[in-house]
Amino acid sequence: MSIYIENLSVKFRIYHDSSPSLKDYASNLFKRSKQSRYSDFLAVNDVSFDINSGDRVGIIGHNGAGKSTLLKALCSIYSPSEGKIIVNGRIAPLLEIGAGFHPEFTGRENIYLNGAILGFSKGEIGAIEAEVIAFAELEEFIDTPVKYYSTGMYMRLAFSLATAMEPDILVLDEIFAGGDAAFMKKARARMHDLIDKSNIMIMVSHDHELVRSLCNRLIWLDHGKLVADGPPDKVLNRYLDIN
């Protein structure tokens, strides 16, 4: 398993005025504006690195540094504006847990819907359905539309599904598991087990002690640029000296 990133840039367009009317849009097609209505913003700017089998990589940086954008590019949610990403292995992205749930669908229906979004086949989802429901402790409510779920119930189901299969490459972004203390303890144990079983793990977290304990390598991003890549203590100490 491996990930190869070469000169990766992810660019977003920022508009500086409100949406123009159809009349304004049409008139602007026939004249040059003296000032651009937009500018381009590089959320990830010319980043290159390799990740190999066995690596546990933490990505650190201030808010807006490009960490989550980088993870979404790795998971093919965003396409590179420049450069390339080569991934050898199956990625399990735990980014926005439950983002694909439909409020009108039951918990059971959402298991199949969200499982398909995560890239599982119908047969694979069927094989883990009972275990997902049991882990989420939602047997009584699984055929109720999720719009009636509490936040804790919703997050338990989403977390249980997202962590039900063993990936080649595990990608985590500030993972939260909702629920009471007993479920949180169970969820943390499951996350550690999933990390242990994955071939490669990449995570974004503001919890510096967590990344120090789980990772063998840290990547520091600042304004989309790679500042440092190396052993956790060395990179984290340098980061904390500046921030």
C-alpha positions in Angstrom: 0.0 0.0 0.0 1.3 3.5 -0.8 0.3 7.1 -1.5 2.3 9.3 -3.8 1.7 13.0 -4.0 3.6 15.2 -6.5 3.3 19.0 -6.7 -0.3 18.9 -5.6 -2.3 22.2 -5.7 -6.0 22.6 -5.0 -7.4 25.9 -6.1 -10.7 27.6 -5.1 -12.3 30.6 -6.7 -13.4 33.4 -4.4 -16.0 35.9 -5.7 -15.9 39.4 -4.4 -19.4 40.6 -5.1 -22.9 39.3 -4.9 -24.3 37.1 -7.7 -24.9 39.4 -10.7 -28.3 39.7 -12.3 -28.8 38.0 -15.6 -28.8 41.4 -17.3 -25.4 42.3 -15.7 -24.0 38.9 -16.5 -25.0 39.3 -20.2 -23.6 42.8 -20.5 -20.3 41.7 -18.9 -19.8 39.1 -21.7 -19.3 42.0 -24.1 -17.0 44.2 -22.1 -13.9 43.7 -20.1 -14.2 44.5 -16.5 -11.6 46.8 -15.1 -11.4 44.7 -12.0 -11.9 41.0 -11.7 -15.0 39.9 -9.9 -13.1 36.9 -8.4 -9.6 35.7 -7.3 -8.1 32.3 -7.0 -7.1 30.9 -3.6 -4.7 28.0 -3.2 -5.9 25.9 -0.3 -3.1 23.4 -1.0 0.0 24.9 -2.7 2.6 22.7 -4.5 2.7 19.9 -1.9 4.7 16.7 -2.4 5.3 13.7 -0.2 5.1 9.9 -0.1 3.3 7.7 2.4 4.3 4.0 2.6 3.0 0.8 4.2 3.0 1.0 8.0 3.0 4.8 8.2 0.8 6.6 10.7 0.8 10.2 9.6 -0.6 13.2 11.4 -1.3 16.5 9.7 -1.1 19.6 11.8 -1.5 23.3 11.2 -3.7 26.3 12.2 -7.3 26.6 11.0 -7.3 27.3 7.3 -3.9 25.7 6.7 -5.3 23.3 4.1 -5.3 20.1 6.2 -8.9 19.1 5.5 -8.6 20.1 1.8 -5.6 17.8 1.5 -7.5 14.9 3.0 -10.5 15.5 0.7 -8.1 15.5 -2.3 -6.7 12.2 -1.1 -10.2 10.8 -1.0 -11.1 12.1 -4.5 -13.7 14.5 -3.1 -11.7 17.4 -4.6 -9.8 17.1 -7.8 -6.2 18.5 -8.1 -5.9 21.8 -9.8 -2.3 20.9 -10.5 0.0 17.9 -9.7 -1.1 14.3 -9.2 -2.1 11.8 -6.5 -1.5 8.1 -6.9 -3.1 5.8 -4.3 -2.4 2.1 -4.1 -5.0 0.6 -1.8 -8.6 1.1 -0.7 -9.3 4.3 1.2 -11.9 4.5 4.1 -12.6 8.2 4.6 -13.9 9.2 8.0 -14.3 12.9 7.3 -17.9 14.1 7.7 -19.5 11.2 9.4 -23.2 10.8 8.4 -23.0 13.5 5.7 -24.7 11.2 3.2 -27.7 10.3 5.5 -31.2 11.1 4.1 -33.5 12.4 6.9 -36.6 10.7 5.4 -35.0 7.3 5.2 -34.9 4.8 8.1 -31.7 3.9 9.9 -31.6 0.6 8.0 -32.1 2.3 4.6 -29.4 4.8 5.5 -27.0 2.0 6.2 -27.3 0.9 2.6 -27.3 4.4 1.2 -24.3 5.6 3.2 -22.5 2.3 2.7 -22.8 2.7 -1.0 -21.4 6.3 -0.7 -18.5 4.9 1.2 -17.8 2.5 -1.6 -19.2 -0.8 -0.2 -21.1 -3.2 -2.4 -24.7 -4.3 -1.4 -23.4 -7.7 -0.4 -20.6 -6.2 1.8 -23.2 -3.9 3.5 -25.6 -6.8 4.1 -22.8 -8.8 5.7 -22.1 -6.0 8.3 -25.7 -4.7 8.7 -26.5 -6.6 12.0 -23.2 -5.8 13.5 -23.6 -2.1 12.7 -27.0 -2.0 14.3 -25.9 -3.8 17.4 -22.8 -1.7 17.9 -24.9 1.5 17.5 -27.4 0.1 20.1 -30.3 1.1 17.8 -32.2 -2.2 17.4 -35.4 -0.7 18.6 -35.2 2.3 16.3 -33.5 1.0 13.2 -36.7 1.1 11.1 -37.5 4.7 12.2 -36.7 7.6 9.9 -33.4 9.2 11.1 -35.0 12.7 11.2 -36.6 11.5 14.5 -33.2 10.4 16.0 -31.4 12.4 18.6 -28.0 13.8 17.7 -26.4 11.0 19.8 -28.4 8.3 18.0 -27.6 9.7 14.6 -23.9 9.9 15.3 -23.8 6.4 16.8 -25.3 4.9 13.6 -23.0 6.9 11.4 -19.9 6.1 13.4 -20.8 2.4 13.6 -21.2 2.2 9.8 -18.1 4.2 9.0 -15.9 2.0 11.2 -17.4 -1.4 10.3 -14.9 -2.4 7.7 -11.2 -2.8 7.8 -9.6 -0.5 5.2 -6.2 -0.5 3.6 -5.9 3.2 4.1 -7.7 5.0 7.0 -8.2 8.7 6.7 -9.5 10.6 9.7 -10.5 14.2 10.2 -11.3 15.3 13.8 -13.5 12.3 14.4 -16.3 12.7 16.8 -18.5 9.9 18.2 -21.7 11.0 19.8 -23.2 9.2 22.7 -23.0 8.6 26.4 -19.8 7.8 28.3 -20.2 4.1 27.8 -20.6 4.4 24.1 -17.6 6.9 23.9 -15.4 4.4 25.6 -16.5 1.7 23.2 -16.0 4.0 20.2 -12.5 5.0 21.3 -11.5 1.3 21.6 -13.0 0.6 18.1 -11.0 3.5 16.6 -7.8 2.2 18.1 -8.5 -1.3 16.8 -9.3 0.1 13.3 -6.0 2.1 13.3 -4.1 -1.0 14.3 -5.6 -3.0 11.5 -5.2 -0.4 8.8 -2.1 -0.6 6.6 -1.8 3.2 6.4 -3.4 5.8 8.7 -3.6 9.6 8.0 -5.3 11.9 10.5 -5.9 15.6 11.0 -6.3 16.6 14.6 -5.8 19.6 16.9 -5.1 17.2 19.8 -1.4 17.3 19.8 -1.0 14.6 22.4 -3.2 12.3 20.3 -1.1 12.7 17.2 2.1 12.4 19.2 0.8 9.1 20.6 -0.7 7.6 17.4 1.6 8.8 14.7 5.2 7.9 13.6 5.4 11.0 11.4 3.9 14.5 11.3 3.3 16.8 8.3 3.0 20.5 9.1 1.0 22.7 6.7 0.8 26.5 6.8 -1.3 28.5 4.2 -1.4 25.4 2.0 2.4 24.9 1.9 4.3 22.0 3.5 6.5 23.5 6.2 7.9 20.3 7.8 7.7 16.5 7.5 9.4 14.3 10.1 9.3 12.6 13.5 6.4 13.7 15.7 8.4 15.2 18.6 10.7 17.2 16.3 7.9 18.6 14.1 5.5 19.3 16.9 8.1 21.0 19.1 9.0 23.3 16.2 5.3 24.0 15.5 4.6 24.8 19.1 7.6 27.1 19.4 6.1 29.3 16.6 2.4 29.0 17.4 
